């Protein structure tokens, strides 16, 4: 987002369950909040599903490549797959999501 939301957010992160296509969106003030929101998401999903989160697929953005993020995934048995831009279906889903919802969060 180029313009700040009423709540002060300039970014958002989305998590999509591959099997159900269920979507979670978190609005962020900084990209540095991604790890914090991922930990919340991880705890919530495991609590609701009663199953461990096995895999995280993301782009290779800096918010996903910190030692802290890598260590967290390793400690919790989460395989972290990094996509190649514009080459995979999950990436295309994310592009579609951003483009189709942009008019809603730009208001």
C-alpha positions as CSV (number, residue, x, y, z in Angstrom):
1,X,0.0,0.0,0.0
2,X,1.4,3.4,-0.9
3,X,-1.0,5.2,1.3
4,X,-1.4,4.6,5.0
5,X,-4.7,3.0,6.1
6,X,-6.9,4.6,8.8
7,X,-5.3,2.3,11.3
8,X,-1.8,3.3,10.2
9,X,-1.0,0.2,8.1
10,X,1.2,0.4,5.0
11,X,1.6,-3.3,4.3
12,X,-0.2,-6.5,4.5
13,X,0.7,-10.2,4.7
14,X,-1.5,-13.0,3.6
15,X,-1.5,-16.7,4.5
16,X,-3.4,-19.2,2.3
17,X,-4.1,-22.8,3.2
18,X,-3.3,-24.8,0.0
19,X,-5.9,-27.5,0.7
20,X,-8.9,-25.3,1.6
21,X,-7.9,-22.0,0.0
22,X,-8.8,-20.4,3.3
23,X,-7.3,-16.9,3.5
24,X,-5.9,-14.9,6.4
25,X,-4.9,-11.2,6.0
26,X,-2.9,-9.2,8.5
27,X,-2.3,-5.5,8.1
28,X,1.1,-4.3,9.1
29,X,2.7,-0.9,9.9
30,X,6.2,-2.3,8.8
31,X,7.4,-5.3,6.9
32,X,9.4,-6.1,10.1
33,X,6.1,-7.3,11.7
34,X,5.7,-10.3,9.3
35,X,7.5,-12.6,11.7
36,X,5.4,-11.6,14.7
37,X,2.2,-12.1,12.7
38,X,3.4,-15.4,11.3
39,X,4.0,-16.7,14.9
40,X,0.4,-15.7,15.8
41,X,-0.9,-17.3,12.6
42,X,1.0,-20.5,13.3
43,X,-0.3,-20.8,16.9
44,X,-3.9,-20.1,15.8
45,X,-3.9,-22.6,12.9
46,X,-2.4,-25.4,14.9
47,X,-4.8,-24.7,17.8
48,X,-7.8,-24.7,15.4
49,X,-6.8,-27.7,13.2
50,X,-5.2,-29.8,16.0
51,X,-2.4,-30.6,13.5
52,X,1.0,-29.2,13.0
53,X,1.8,-26.7,10.3
54,X,4.1,-28.6,7.9
55,X,5.1,-26.1,5.2
56,X,5.4,-22.4,4.6
57,X,5.7,-21.2,1.0
58,X,6.8,-17.6,0.5
59,X,8.8,-15.4,-1.8
60,X,12.4,-14.9,-1.0
61,X,11.7,-11.5,0.6
62,X,14.0,-10.3,3.5
63,X,11.1,-10.6,5.9
64,X,11.2,-14.4,5.5
65,X,15.0,-14.9,5.4
66,X,16.2,-13.7,8.8
67,X,18.0,-16.1,11.1
68,X,15.2,-15.7,13.6
69,X,12.6,-16.8,11.1
70,X,14.7,-19.7,9.9
71,X,15.4,-20.9,13.4
72,X,11.7,-20.6,14.3
73,X,10.7,-22.8,11.3
74,X,13.5,-25.3,12.2
75,X,12.4,-25.5,15.8
76,X,8.8,-26.1,14.9
77,X,9.5,-28.6,12.1
78,X,8.1,-26.2,9.4
79,X,9.6,-26.7,6.0
80,X,10.1,-23.3,4.3
81,X,9.8,-23.4,0.5
82,X,10.8,-20.3,-1.4
83,X,9.1,-19.6,-4.7
84,X,10.6,-18.4,-7.9
85,X,8.8,-15.2,-8.9
86,X,6.1,-15.7,-11.5
87,X,6.9,-19.4,-12.0
88,X,4.6,-21.2,-9.6
89,X,0.8,-21.5,-9.1
90,X,0.9,-20.3,-5.4
91,X,2.8,-17.1,-6.6
92,X,0.1,-16.6,-9.2
93,X,-2.6,-16.9,-6.6
94,X,-0.9,-14.3,-4.5
95,X,-0.6,-11.9,-7.5
96,X,-4.3,-12.5,-8.3
97,X,-5.2,-11.8,-4.6
98,X,-3.3,-8.6,-4.5
99,X,-4.7,-7.3,-7.8
100,X,-8.3,-8.3,-7.1
101,X,-8.4,-6.9,-3.6
102,X,-6.5,-3.7,-4.2
103,X,-9.5,-1.6,-4.9
104,X,-10.9,-2.6,-1.5
105,X,-8.0,-1.6,0.7
106,X,-7.0,1.4,-1.4
107,X,-10.3,3.2,-0.3
